[in-house]
Amino acid sequence: MFDILGLAITQLKRHTPSNQTEDLDKAILNLTKSILLQPRSRLDRGPVVLQALPVLAEVLIQRSGVSKQPEDAIFAAIILRRLRDRPQEAFGFPRHRVTSLLVDALVLQVRSKAGNVMKNIGEMAVLYCELLASDASESDTTRSILPICVAILSEIHPGVPGQPLDQVVECLRAARRHKPDLREARYTLAYSLCIRYCTMTFANDDYEEAMSIYDEIITSSPPGDTLVPVAQDQVTVLAIFRLMMHQTPEDAIFAAINLRRLRDQPQEASAFPRHRVTSLLMDALVLQVRSKAGNVMKNIREMAVLYCELLASDASESDTTRSTLLICEAILSEIRPGVPGQPLDQVVECLRAARRHKPDLREARFTLAYSLCIRYCTMTFANDDYEEAMSIYDEIITSSPPGDTFVPLAQHQVTALAMFRSEIHQTPEYLEEAIYRARAFSSSSPDSVPLILLSMRPCKTPQRIVSITSVP
């Protein structure tokens, strides 16, 4: 029996340089013979059987790796689990070697999607922690953690049920302590913390630990390191998720920083479509504007430029519509007479593009007319701005259904704008138009409409504008 076992081991050694599957098949046949031809009374405890079993498991794992078929790996795992239940002295094979082989067998099962993938990953994580606490060599523990990292990165994703994230995180934390310079383990730990934060815990500790590891990878890696752009993408994802969760100004600012960095990268270096990054950056800027964080006018200017780029991209209609509504909200809430540094030229061009792209979107038309109105009264005093604003307001007033909330707003702004022009130029025809508009507005009695243009006071406007605009 020992001769058959020795022959099997020789064939196994011969396979390594020759890479012939025939040698593996012969080795498995001879190992099986050495087990099955034992006297029945010695099957459970015979030394040849117990020595042959771990070797048989190892050969089965090798053949499974060559053939890409999971059945050998599944059977090898069954053998190795049984051996782990026996005292090490019974088969003279180091326990850590059995554990390492079992990790190999589970990796092959995960790779081929055989059995319960998440259960196998959880078992691998537990086994690896045991391996680190054993007499296993540095090369063995390094060899085991790398395929575990590959298995985690290939199978652990948001939305997958039953993920053993707690076991995975503890395993990778142990790997990081044991092998602090192994970047694959550090990156996989950060990735796993990121998934756990976004799908399970929402805990600040997970977020901070993941961010710390990603930053370490980004700042300490040599130029051209392939992990750096991947880590940068993950930092951006994490920042966006946190922003959506909490919507604080600080999170909005941090997300915007990462999204701008992502936009500076070549498209092929990022997993995100450029138009998606642009849309997300607009979301972050809107939140900053809402909370008055940073330079509000600078943020609105950036939004206007980004929106024009978005319209020229592959963004969907729903994405561009959503972004239009967000930028209209920001403009109507912050652009006012008397506010310094307003990016009115960029805002007007952005809204003109929106009107061309979405002519039926009333919010964009109204906001364009409003912006032209502000620009006319505070910057240009140009007839083109006046005529364009009036044309859009009249279009809203005449084409809107009864009860439309935009109509009284448009009527009020038309009246105030006509009054403003009559005071600027003081011609009979302009005064006549202002009186006509004022009477039409007065007849509608919009008591709840705020007179948002009454505060416009260019330097050459006489005080008589107060009596003209204060129409009962």
ChimeraX attribute file (.defattr): number of C-alpha atoms within 10 A of each C-alpha:
attribute: neighborCount
match mode: 1-to-1
recipient: residues
	/A:1	15
	/A:2	13
	/A:3	10
	/A:4	19
	/A:5	23
	/A:6	16
	/A:7	16
	/A:8	28
	/A:9	21
	/A:10	13
	/A:11	19
	/A:12	25
	/A:13	14
	/A:14	15
	/A:15	19
	/A:16	13
	/A:17	8
	/A:18	10
	/A:19	12
	/A:20	14
	/A:21	16
	/A:22	13
	/A:23	21
	/A:24	25
	/A:25	18
	/A:26	15
	/A:27	28
	/A:28	23
	/A:29	14
	/A:30	23
	/A:31	27
	/A:32	18
	/A:33	17
	/A:34	22
	/A:35	22
	/A:36	12
	/A:37	11
	/A:38	15
	/A:39	9
	/A:40	9
	/A:41	8
	/A:42	12
	/A:43	15
	/A:44	10
	/A:45	11
	/A:46	16
	/A:47	14
	/A:48	19
	/A:49	24
	/A:50	19
	/A:51	19
	/A:52	24
	/A:53	22
	/A:54	21
	/A:55	21
	/A:56	27
	/A:57	26
	/A:58	25
	/A:59	25
	/A:60	25
	/A:61	27
	/A:62	22
	/A:63	23
	/A:64	20
	/A:65	19
	/A:66	13
	/A:67	11
	/A:68	15
	/A:69	16
	/A:70	24
	/A:71	17
	/A:72	22
	/A:73	29
	/A:74	21
	/A:75	15
	/A:76	26
	/A:77	25
	/A:78	13
	/A:79	18
	/A:80	24
	/A:81	13
	/A:82	10
	/A:83	20
	/A:84	14
	/A:85	8
	/A:86	12
	/A:87	11
	/A:88	14
	/A:89	9
	/A:90	13
	/A:91	20
	/A:92	12
	/A:93	17
	/A:94	13
	/A:95	21
	/A:96	23
	/A:97	18
	/A:98	23
	/A:99	24
	/A:100	22
	/A:101	21
	/A:102	27
	/A:103	27
	/A:104	24
	/A:105	29
	/A:106	28
	/A:107	25
	/A:108	25
	/A:109	27
	/A:110	24
	/A:111	17
	/A:112	14
	/A:113	14
	/A:114	16
	/A:115	13
	/A:116	11
	/A:117	21
	/A:118	21
	/A:119	15
	/A:120	21
	/A:121	26
	/A:122	19
	/A:123	17
	/A:124	27
	/A:125	26
	/A:126	16
	/A:127	18
	/A:128	24
	/A:129	19
	/A:130	16
	/A:131	23
	/A:132	19
	/A:133	11
	/A:134	15
	/A:135	14
	/A:136	18
	/A:137	13
	/A:138	12
	/A:139	8
	/A:140	15
	/A:141	21
	/A:142	17
	/A:143	13
	/A:144	21
	/A:145	24
	/A:146	14
	/A:147	17
	/A:148	25
	/A:149	21
	/A:150	16
	/A:151	22
	/A:152	23
	/A:153	15
	/A:154	11
	/A:155	16
	/A:156	22
	/A:157	15
	/A:158	13
	/A:159	10
	/A:160	10
	/A:161	9
	/A:162	12
	/A:163	21
	/A:164	17
	/A:165	21
	/A:166	14
	/A:167	17
	/A:168	28
	/A:169	20
	/A:170	15
	/A:171	24
	/A:172	26
	/A:173	19
	/A:174	18
	/A:175	22
	/A:176	19
	/A:177	11
	/A:178	15
	/A:179	17
	/A:180	12
	/A:181	11
	/A:182	15
	/A:183	16
	/A:184	14
	/A:185	24
	/A:186	24
	/A:187	24
	/A:188	24
	/A:189	28
	/A:190	27
	/A:191	25
	/A:192	24
	/A:193	27
	/A:194	26
	/A:195	23
	/A:196	24
	/A:197	21
	/A:198	20
	/A:199	14
	/A:200	13
	/A:201	14
	/A:202	16
	/A:203	12
	/A:204	11
	/A:205	12
	/A:206	20
	/A:207	22
	/A:208	15
	/A:209	15
	/A:210	26
	/A:211	22
	/A:212	14
	/A:213	19
	/A:214	24
	/A:215	15
	/A:216	16
	/A:217	20
	/A:218	19
	/A:219	10
	/A:220	10
	/A:221	13
	/A:222	10
	/A:223	9
	/A:224	8
	/A:225	12
	/A:226	11
	/A:227	15
	/A:228	21
	/A:229	17
	/A:230	17
	/A:231	21
	/A:232	20
	/A:233	20
	/A:234	19
	/A:235	26
	/A:236	23
	/A:237	18
	/A:238	21
	/A:239	23
	/A:240	23
	/A:241	18
	/A:242	21
	/A:243	22
	/A:244	14
	/A:245	12
	/A:246	11
	/A:247	16
	/A:248	16
	/A:249	20
	/A:250	16
	/A:251	21
	/A:252	26
	/A:253	20
	/A:254	16
	/A:255	26
	/A:256	25
	/A:257	15
	/A:258	20
	/A:259	27
	/A:260	14
	/A:261	13
	/A:262	22
	/A:263	17
	/A:264	10
	/A:265	12
	/A:266	9
	/A:267	12
	/A:268	9
	/A:269	12
	/A:270	16
	/A:271	12
	/A:272	14
	/A:273	13
	/A:274	22
	/A:275	22
	/A:276	17
	/A:277	20
	/A:278	24
	/A:279	22
	/A:280	17
	/A:281	24
	/A:282	25
	/A:283	23
	/A:284	27
	/A:285	28
	/A:286	24
	/A:287	21
	/A:288	25
	/A:289	25
	/A:290	14
	/A:291	15
	/A:292	14
	/A:293	17
	/A:294	14
	/A:295	11
	/A:296	21
	/A:297	21
	/A:298	15
	/A:299	20
	/A:300	26
	/A:301	20
	/A:302	17
	/A:303	28
	/A:304	26
	/A:305	14
	/A:306	18
	/A:307	25
	/A:308	19
	/A:309	16
	/A:310	22
	/A:311	21
	/A:312	11
	/A:313	14
	/A:314	14
	/A:315	18
	/A:316	13
	/A:317	12
	/A:318	9
	/A:319	15
	/A:320	22
	/A:321	17
	/A:322	13
	/A:323	23
	/A:324	22
	/A:325	16
	/A:326	17
	/A:327	25
	/A:328	20
	/A:329	17
	/A:330	21
	/A:331	26
	/A:332	14
	/A:333	11
	/A:334	16
	/A:335	22
	/A:336	19
	/A:337	20
	/A:338	13
	/A:339	10
	/A:340	9
	/A:341	12
	/A:342	21
	/A:343	18
	/A:344	22
	/A:345	14
	/A:346	17
	/A:347	28
	/A:348	20
	/A:349	15
	/A:350	24
	/A:351	26
	/A:352	19
	/A:353	18
	/A:354	21
	/A:355	20
	/A:356	11
	/A:357	15
	/A:358	17
	/A:359	12
	/A:360	10
	/A:361	14
	/A:362	16
	/A:363	14
	/A:364	25
	/A:365	24
	/A:366	24
	/A:367	24
	/A:368	28
	/A:369	26
	/A:370	26
	/A:371	24
	/A:372	27
	/A:373	26
	/A:374	25
	/A:375	24
	/A:376	22
	/A:377	22
	/A:378	18
	/A:379	14
	/A:380	14
	/A:381	18
	/A:382	12
	/A:383	11
	/A:384	12
	/A:385	20
	/A:386	22
	/A:387	15
	/A:388	14
	/A:389	27
	/A:390	23
	/A:391	14
	/A:392	19
	/A:393	24
	/A:394	15
	/A:395	15
	/A:396	21
	/A:397	19
	/A:398	10
	/A:399	10
	/A:400	14
	/A:401	11
	/A:402	9
	/A:403	8
	/A:404	12
	/A:405	11
	/A:406	16
	/A:407	22
	/A:408	20
	/A:409	21
	/A:410	24
	/A:411	24
	/A:412	24
	/A:413	26
	/A:414	28
	/A:415	25
	/A:416	27
	/A:417	24
	/A:418	23
	/A:419	26
	/A:420	28
	/A:421	22
	/A:422	22
	/A:423	19
	/A:424	19
	/A:425	14
	/A:426	13
	/A:427	11
	/A:428	10
	/A:429	11
	/A:430	18
	/A:431	19
	/A:432	14
	/A:433	16
	/A:434	24
	/A:435	19
	/A:436	15
	/A:437	20
	/A:438	23
	/A:439	14
	/A:440	14
	/A:441	21
	/A:442	16
	/A:443	9
	/A:444	11
	/A:445	11
	/A:446	14
	/A:447	10
	/A:448	8
	/A:449	14
	/A:450	11
	/A:451	14
	/A:452	13
	/A:453	21
	/A:454	17
	/A:455	11
	/A:456	18
	/A:457	17
	/A:458	15
	/A:459	8
	/A:460	9
	/A:461	16
	/A:462	11
	/A:463	10
	/A:464	9
	/A:465	19
	/A:466	13
	/A:467	8
	/A:468	18
	/A:469	21
	/A:470	11
	/A:471	13
	/A:472	10
